[in-house]
């Protein structure tokens, strides 16, 4: 995969996990990736370029599981920490993001850590390829509920991706939009919330579709 300007000046960051550390390539300076367009369109901000505490929490939770080849979808893969952790736990992972550099780095980070996964560029507004492969047994996302627009998109998208036996795992650092998402989701989903040891102020929400009447 050809490198973009955003993936040429990189540093390596090691993330300790219960199953052993993962090594992630990331941009040396995320702020240097800011463009004028990003200040008018928040979707273009380079959130993907950092290791966020929510992705660490979700990766830690996955590292102690045995996923045994389960088809797994990550929404908003960023640098690929969660996707790589899931793949190392045995999942068959499709990692998605709207950002081309994020998809590139996820593929490179998977290779650097000796795991295989599919890295796919896909936006939540045009999810047809993901919906065509539904239901996904396991759906993952970390710190994606940072604005109200994402709340509405995810509320509409998840029921199209999940089935009656699917598990959705969302890690969030207690952002206000996440509270709105959870409140609206309780109409259709059973939700369990827990904390991840070693990662303060991050909640891990597990959602399962409630059987329809």
Backbone as numpy.savetxt, mean C-alpha at the origin, in Angstrom:
# Nx Ny Nz CAx CAy CAz Cx Cy Cz
13.38 -2.29 -16.68 12.53 -1.10 -16.68 13.42 0.14 -16.68
13.20 1.07 -17.58 14.02 2.26 -17.69 13.80 3.17 -16.49
14.89 3.82 -16.04 14.80 4.69 -14.88 14.34 6.08 -15.29
13.52 6.69 -14.46 13.14 8.08 -14.63 14.10 8.94 -13.84
14.01 10.27 -14.02 14.87 11.18 -13.27 14.70 10.99 -11.77
13.47 10.66 -11.34 13.18 10.54 -9.90 13.85 9.32 -9.27
14.32 8.37 -10.07 14.90 7.15 -9.50 16.38 7.02 -9.79
17.05 8.13 -10.15 18.47 8.04 -10.49 19.38 8.33 -9.30
19.03 9.25 -8.42 19.86 9.56 -7.26 19.21 8.93 -6.04
19.69 7.76 -5.67 19.04 6.96 -4.65 19.98 6.65 -3.50
19.39 6.40 -2.35 20.12 5.89 -1.19 19.40 4.63 -0.72
20.10 3.83 0.07 19.51 2.60 0.60 19.13 2.79 2.06
17.93 2.35 2.39 17.46 2.40 3.78 17.09 0.99 4.21
17.56 0.59 5.39 17.25 -0.74 5.92 16.10 -0.64 6.91
15.12 -1.51 6.74 13.94 -1.52 7.60 13.91 -2.85 8.35
14.12 -2.85 9.67 14.08 -4.11 10.43 12.65 -4.62 10.57
12.47 -5.91 10.30 11.18 -6.57 10.43 11.38 -7.89 11.16
10.30 -8.47 11.70 10.44 -9.73 12.44 11.09 -10.85 11.62
10.86 -10.89 10.32 11.45 -11.94 9.49 12.81 -11.59 8.94
13.40 -10.51 9.41 14.68 -10.04 8.89 14.51 -8.72 8.18
15.56 -7.92 8.14 15.45 -6.59 7.56 15.25 -6.63 6.05
14.59 -5.59 5.56 14.47 -5.38 4.12 15.27 -4.13 3.75
15.85 -4.15 2.56 16.64 -3.03 2.07 15.85 -2.32 0.97
15.65 -1.02 1.16 14.86 -0.25 0.22 15.69 0.86 -0.41
15.65 0.94 -1.72 16.17 2.11 -2.41 15.09 3.19 -2.39
15.50 4.41 -2.11 14.59 5.53 -2.11 15.32 6.77 -2.60
14.59 7.78 -3.09 15.24 9.03 -3.49 15.99 9.66 -2.32
17.16 10.21 -2.60 17.96 10.84 -1.55 17.21 12.00 -0.91
16.50 12.79 -1.70 15.83 13.98 -1.20 14.44 14.07 -1.83
13.41 13.68 -1.06 12.04 13.68 -1.61 11.59 15.09 -1.99
12.05 16.09 -1.24 11.62 17.46 -1.53 12.11 17.94 -2.89
13.22 17.37 -3.35 13.75 17.78 -4.65 12.86 17.32 -5.80
11.92 16.43 -5.51 11.01 15.92 -6.54 9.77 16.79 -6.70
9.61 17.78 -5.83 8.45 18.66 -5.92 8.49 19.48 -7.20
7.32 19.62 -7.82 7.18 20.45 -9.01 6.11 21.50 -8.78
6.06 22.49 -9.63 5.03 23.52 -9.50 3.64 22.90 -9.64
3.50 21.92 -10.53 2.20 21.28 -10.72 1.72 20.59 -9.45
2.66 20.08 -8.65 2.28 19.35 -7.43 1.59 20.26 -6.42
1.90 21.54 -6.43 1.29 22.45 -5.48 -0.14 22.80 -5.85
-0.52 22.56 -7.10 -1.89 22.80 -7.53 -2.68 21.50 -7.63
-1.99 20.37 -7.74 -2.65 19.07 -7.80 -1.98 18.17 -6.80
-2.63 17.98 -5.63 -2.00 17.23 -4.53 -1.63 15.82 -4.93
-2.35 15.24 -5.89 -2.05 13.88 -6.31 -0.62 13.74 -6.84
-0.03 14.86 -7.30 1.31 14.83 -7.87 2.41 14.99 -6.83
2.05 15.21 -5.58 3.07 15.31 -4.54 3.78 13.96 -4.36
5.09 13.97 -4.17 5.85 12.70 -4.15 5.76 11.98 -2.81
4.54 11.70 -2.35 4.38 10.95 -1.10 5.02 9.58 -1.19
5.10 9.02 -2.40 5.62 7.68 -2.60 7.10 7.56 -2.23
7.81 8.69 -2.12 9.27 8.68 -2.06 9.85 8.50 -0.66
9.00 8.29 0.35 9.48 8.15 1.72 8.97 6.85 2.34
9.67 6.39 3.35 9.23 5.23 4.14 8.37 5.76 5.28
7.06 5.50 5.23 6.13 6.02 6.22 5.91 4.99 7.33
5.59 5.47 8.51 5.40 4.57 9.66 4.28 3.57 9.42
3.26 3.96 8.68 2.16 3.03 8.41 2.61 1.85 7.57
3.49 2.10 6.60 3.98 0.99 5.78 4.86 0.06 6.61
5.60 0.62 7.55 6.39 -0.22 8.45 5.48 -1.09 9.31
4.41 -0.49 9.84 3.48 -1.25 10.68 2.83 -2.39 9.91
2.39 -2.11 8.69 1.74 -3.15 7.90 2.75 -4.22 7.48
3.95 -3.81 7.12 4.98 -4.79 6.77 5.31 -5.69 7.95
5.36 -5.13 9.15 5.62 -5.93 10.34 4.51 -6.96 10.55
3.27 -6.54 10.37 2.14 -7.46 10.56 2.18 -8.60 9.54
2.57 -8.29 8.32 2.62 -9.32 7.28 3.80 -10.27 7.47
4.87 -9.77 8.06 6.09 -10.56 8.20 5.92 -11.78 9.09
4.92 -11.77 9.96 4.72 -12.90 10.87 3.61 -13.82 10.38
3.15 -13.60 9.14 2.11 -14.45 8.59 2.69 -15.38 7.53
1.97 -16.47 7.24 2.32 -17.36 6.15 1.21 -17.25 5.11
1.49 -16.57 4.02 0.45 -16.24 3.05 0.28 -17.28 1.94
1.20 -18.19 1.80 1.01 -19.42 1.03 0.44 -19.19 -0.37
1.02 -18.28 -1.11 0.61 -18.08 -2.49 -0.67 -17.32 -2.69
-1.18 -16.66 -1.67 -2.45 -15.95 -1.80 -2.30 -14.76 -2.76
-3.16 -14.65 -3.78 -3.14 -13.45 -4.62 -3.41 -12.22 -3.78
-2.51 -11.28 -3.83 -2.53 -10.12 -2.94 -2.36 -8.85 -3.74
-3.19 -7.86 -3.44 -3.15 -6.57 -4.13 -2.77 -5.48 -3.15
-1.78 -4.67 -3.51 -1.51 -3.47 -2.72 -1.93 -2.24 -3.50
-2.66 -1.37 -2.83 -3.10 -0.11 -3.41 -2.20 1.00 -2.88
-1.45 1.66 -3.76 -0.54 2.70 -3.33 0.73 2.12 -2.75
1.55 1.49 -3.59 2.69 0.73 -3.07 3.88 1.59 -2.69
3.96 2.82 -3.18 5.09 3.66 -2.82 6.41 3.01 -3.18
7.30 2.86 -2.19 8.61 2.26 -2.41 8.58 0.74 -2.42
7.44 0.15 -2.06 7.30 -1.29 -2.15 7.56 -2.06 -0.87
7.71 -1.37 0.26 8.00 -2.07 1.51 6.95 -3.11 1.84
5.69 -2.73 1.81 4.60 -3.65 2.15 4.52 -4.79 1.14
4.63 -4.46 -0.13 4.54 -5.49 -1.18 5.67 -6.50 -1.04
6.88 -6.03 -0.78 8.01 -6.93 -0.64 7.86 -7.80 0.61
7.38 -7.22 1.70 7.15 -8.01 2.91 6.11 -9.09 2.67
5.05 -8.74 1.95 4.01 -9.74 1.65 4.55 -10.85 0.76
5.35 -10.46 -0.24 5.93 -11.47 -1.13 6.87 -12.39 -0.37
7.65 -11.82 0.56 8.55 -12.66 1.35 7.78 -13.60 2.26
6.56 -13.21 2.65 5.71 -14.08 3.47 4.98 -15.13 2.64
5.21 -15.12 1.32 4.65 -16.17 0.48 3.53 -15.76 -0.45
3.10 -14.49 -0.41 1.98 -14.05 -1.24 2.42 -13.87 -2.70
1.45 -13.97 -3.59 1.65 -13.60 -5.00 1.12 -12.18 -5.15
2.02 -11.23 -5.18 1.68 -9.83 -4.99 1.59 -9.07 -6.31
0.54 -8.27 -6.42 0.45 -7.24 -7.45 0.48 -5.90 -6.73
1.56 -5.15 -6.93 1.74 -3.86 -6.25 1.40 -2.74 -7.23
0.52 -1.84 -6.85 0.06 -0.80 -7.77 0.27 0.59 -7.18
0.47 1.54 -8.08 0.58 2.93 -7.71 0.30 3.76 -8.96
-0.12 5.03 -8.76 -0.35 5.92 -9.90 0.97 6.45 -10.45
2.04 6.41 -9.63 3.31 7.03 -9.95 4.24 6.05 -10.67
4.75 6.46 -11.81 5.70 5.62 -12.54 6.97 5.38 -11.72
7.60 6.41 -11.10 8.78 6.14 -10.28 8.51 5.17 -9.13
7.33 5.26 -8.52 7.00 4.33 -7.44 6.96 2.90 -7.94
6.36 2.69 -9.08 6.28 1.35 -9.66 7.69 0.84 -10.01
8.52 1.73 -10.57 9.89 1.35 -10.90 10.66 0.92 -9.66
10.56 1.72 -8.60 11.33 1.42 -7.40 10.81 0.18 -6.68
9.51 -0.03 -6.73 8.96 -1.26 -6.13 9.53 -2.49 -6.82
9.61 -2.45 -8.14 10.19 -3.58 -8.87 11.66 -3.77 -8.52
12.40 -2.67 -8.42 13.82 -2.76 -8.08 14.02 -3.24 -6.65
13.17 -2.78 -5.74 13.31 -3.20 -4.35 12.93 -4.66 -4.15
11.98 -5.14 -4.93 11.67 -6.56 -4.88 12.87 -7.39 -5.32
13.48 -6.99 -6.43 14.65 -7.71 -6.93 15.80 -7.66 -5.93
16.01 -6.50 -5.31 17.11 -6.35 -4.35 16.93 -7.23 -3.13
15.68 -7.56 -2.80 15.40 -8.39 -1.62 15.09 -9.84 -1.98
15.29 -10.18 -3.25 15.18 -11.58 -3.66 13.78 -12.14 -3.72
12.78 -11.28 -3.99 11.41 -11.77 -4.12 10.85 -11.35 -5.48
9.80 -12.04 -5.88 9.14 -11.73 -7.14 7.76 -11.15 -6.87
7.41 -10.14 -7.65 6.07 -9.57 -7.60 5.78 -8.87 -8.91
4.54 -8.50 -9.10 4.13 -7.71 -10.26 3.96 -6.27 -9.81
4.64 -5.36 -10.48 4.51 -3.93 -10.19 3.77 -3.28 -11.35
2.64 -2.66 -11.04 1.71 -2.22 -12.07 1.27 -0.79 -11.81
1.36 0.05 -12.84 0.84 1.40 -12.72 -0.67 1.37 -12.92
-1.40 1.90 -11.95 -2.86 1.89 -12.02 -3.41 2.94 -11.07
-4.38 3.70 -11.52 -5.01 4.70 -10.66 -6.34 4.17 -10.15
-6.79 4.72 -9.03 -8.07 4.30 -8.47 -9.23 4.77 -9.34
-9.00 5.80 -10.14 -10.07 6.29 -11.02 -10.27 5.37 -12.23
-9.26 4.59 -12.58 -9.34 3.68 -13.72 -8.83 2.30 -13.31
-9.62 1.60 -12.50 -9.15 0.35 -11.91 -9.60 -0.90 -12.67
-9.99 -0.76 -13.94 -10.62 -1.88 -14.65 -9.77 -3.14 -14.62
-8.46 -3.00 -14.79 -7.60 -4.19 -14.80 -7.64 -4.90 -13.46
-7.69 -4.14 -12.38 -7.74 -4.76 -11.05 -9.10 -5.39 -10.79
-10.16 -4.71 -11.20 -11.51 -5.24 -11.00 -11.70 -6.53 -11.79
-11.10 -6.60 -12.97 -11.24 -7.80 -13.81 -10.62 -9.02 -13.14
-9.69 -8.82 -12.24 -9.02 -9.93 -11.56 -9.57 -10.18 -10.16
-10.61 -9.48 -9.81 -11.25 -9.66 -8.49 -12.07 -10.95 -8.48
-12.34 -11.48 -7.27 -11.99 -10.92 -5.97 -10.55 -11.26 -5.56
-9.92 -10.31 -4.89 -8.58 -10.50 -4.35 -8.71 -11.03 -2.92
-8.07 -12.14 -2.60 -8.17 -12.65 -1.23 -7.62 -11.70 -0.18
-6.55 -10.95 -0.54 -5.93 -10.04 0.41 -5.65 -8.71 -0.29
-6.12 -7.62 0.33 -5.93 -6.28 -0.21 -5.25 -5.44 0.85
-4.18 -4.73 0.47 -3.35 -4.00 1.41 -3.27 -2.53 1.04
-3.19 -1.68 2.05 -2.97 -0.25 1.80 -2.41 0.37 3.08
-1.50 1.33 2.94 -0.95 2.01 4.10 -0.90 3.51 3.86
-1.46 4.25 4.81 -1.46 5.71 4.80 -1.95 6.28 3.47
-3.07 5.75 3.00 -3.65 6.25 1.75 -4.83 7.19 2.00
-5.25 7.31 3.25 -6.45 8.11 3.57 -6.04 9.46 4.15
-5.25 10.19 3.37 -4.77 11.49 3.84 -5.62 12.64 3.37
-6.61 12.39 2.49 -7.54 13.46 2.14 -8.92 12.87 1.84
-9.93 13.73 1.84 -11.31 13.29 1.68 -11.55 12.66 0.31
-10.85 13.14 -0.70 -11.03 12.57 -2.02 -10.68 11.10 -2.07
-9.62 10.72 -1.37 -9.25 9.31 -1.33 -10.26 8.48 -0.56
-10.89 9.07 0.44 -11.93 8.36 1.19 -13.05 7.94 0.25
-13.55 8.86 -0.54 -14.65 8.55 -1.44 -14.24 7.53 -2.50
-13.02 7.68 -3.03 -12.55 6.72 -4.04 -12.44 5.32 -3.46
-11.86 5.21 -2.26 -11.66 3.89 -1.68 -12.98 3.24 -1.27
-13.92 4.04 -0.78 -15.24 3.49 -0.44 -15.90 2.87 -1.66
-15.71 3.48 -2.82 -16.30 2.94 -4.04 -15.52 1.78 -4.63
-14.19 1.80 -4.44 -13.35 0.80 -5.09 -13.30 -0.53 -4.35
-13.18 -0.50 -3.03 -12.96 -1.75 -2.30 -14.04 -2.80 -2.53
-15.35 -2.45 -2.54 -16.34 -3.49 -2.79 -16.22 -4.12 -4.17
-15.60 -3.43 -5.11 -15.40 -3.99 -6.46 -14.20 -4.93 -6.50
-13.32 -4.84 -5.53 -12.11 -5.66 -5.51 -12.21 -6.86 -4.58
-13.07 -6.77 -3.59 -13.15 -7.79 -2.54 -14.31 -8.74 -2.79
-14.18 -9.93 -2.19 -15.26 -10.90 -2.20 -15.64 -11.25 -0.77
-16.57 -12.19 -0.61 -17.03 -12.54 0.75 -15.93 -13.06 1.67
-14.87 -13.65 1.10 -13.80 -14.20 1.92 -12.55 -13.33 1.91
-12.62 -12.17 1.31 -11.45 -11.30 1.21 -11.16 -10.63 2.55
-9.89 -10.34 2.76 -9.45 -9.55 3.91 -8.78 -8.28 3.39
-9.19 -7.15 3.94 -8.57 -5.87 3.60 -7.81 -5.39 4.83
-6.55 -5.03 4.65 -5.73 -4.54 5.76 -5.27 -3.12 5.41
-5.65 -2.16 6.25 -5.31 -0.76 6.02 -4.60 -0.23 7.27
-3.37 0.24 7.09 -2.62 0.86 8.18 -2.74 2.37 8.03
-3.00 3.05 9.15 -3.22 4.49 9.10 -2.74 5.15 10.39
-2.08 6.31 10.27 -1.57 7.00 11.47 -2.61 7.92 12.09
-3.85 7.44 12.14 -4.95 8.14 12.81 -5.22 9.51 12.18
-5.24 9.54 10.87 -5.58 10.77 10.16 -7.09 10.99 10.19
-7.55 12.22 10.27 -9.00 12.49 10.33 -9.79 11.89 9.17
-9.32 11.94 7.91 -10.11 11.32 6.84 -10.32 9.82 7.05
-9.38 9.15 7.71 -9.54 7.72 7.97 -10.73 7.48 8.89
-10.95 8.36 9.85 -12.10 8.23 10.72 -13.40 8.28 9.92
-13.45 9.17 8.95 -14.63 9.26 8.09 -14.80 7.99 7.27
-13.69 7.48 6.74 -13.74 6.24 5.96 -14.28 5.09 6.79
-13.79 4.94 8.00 -14.22 3.83 8.84 -15.69 3.97 9.22
-16.13 5.19 9.51 -17.53 5.41 9.87 -18.45 5.00 8.72
-18.08 5.38 7.50 -18.90 5.03 6.34 -18.81 3.54 6.02
-17.64 2.94 6.25 -17.43 1.53 5.89 -18.25 0.59 6.76
-18.59 0.99 7.97 -19.28 0.09 8.89 -20.67 -0.31 8.39
-21.17 0.38 7.39 -22.45 -0.02 6.80 -22.34 -1.33 6.04
-21.14 -1.64 5.51 -20.97 -2.82 4.65 -19.90 -3.78 5.14
-19.04 -3.33 6.05 -17.88 -4.13 6.43 -17.85 -4.38 7.93
-17.36 -5.55 8.32 -16.96 -5.80 9.70 -15.52 -5.34 9.84
-15.23 -4.59 10.91 -13.92 -3.95 11.06 -13.33 -4.30 12.42
-12.08 -4.74 12.40 -11.31 -4.95 13.62 -10.09 -4.04 13.57
-9.82 -3.36 14.67 -8.71 -2.41 14.72 -7.74 -2.83 15.82
-6.46 -2.79 15.51 -5.43 -3.15 16.48 -4.24 -2.22 16.31
-3.29 -2.33 17.22 -2.05 -1.58 17.15 -0.91 -2.54 16.83
0.13 -2.01 16.18 1.29 -2.83 15.85 2.39 -2.56 16.85
2.84 -3.57 17.60 3.93 -3.35 18.56 5.15 -2.74 17.89
5.71 -1.74 18.52 6.93 -1.12 18.01 6.70 0.02 17.04
5.44 0.25 16.66 5.13 1.35 15.74 4.01 2.18 16.38
4.34 3.18 17.16 3.30 3.94 17.88 2.47 4.79 16.94
1.24 5.04 17.39 0.32 5.97 16.72 -0.06 5.52 15.31
0.01 4.23 15.05 -0.49 3.68 13.79 -1.49 2.59 14.10
-2.67 2.70 13.52 -3.71 1.69 13.71 -3.77 0.78 12.48
-4.02 -0.48 12.73 -4.17 -1.46 11.65 -5.63 -1.91 11.64
-6.31 -1.62 10.55 -7.73 -1.94 10.40 -7.88 -3.14 9.47
-8.61 -4.15 9.94 -8.91 -5.33 9.12 -10.39 -5.31 8.79
-10.70 -5.34 7.50 -12.09 -5.24 7.04 -12.48 -6.52 6.30
-13.69 -6.96 6.55 -14.30 -8.07 5.80 -15.72 -7.68 5.44
-16.09 -7.96 4.20 -17.45 -7.65 3.76 -18.47 -8.42 4.60
-19.47 -7.71 5.06 -20.54 -8.32 5.82 -21.46 -9.08 4.85
-21.84 -10.31 5.18 -22.75 -11.06 4.29 -24.02 -10.26 4.02
-24.41 -10.23 2.76 -25.63 -9.50 2.40 -26.85 -10.32 2.79
-27.93 -9.62 3.08 -29.17 -10.31 3.48 -29.83 -10.98 2.28
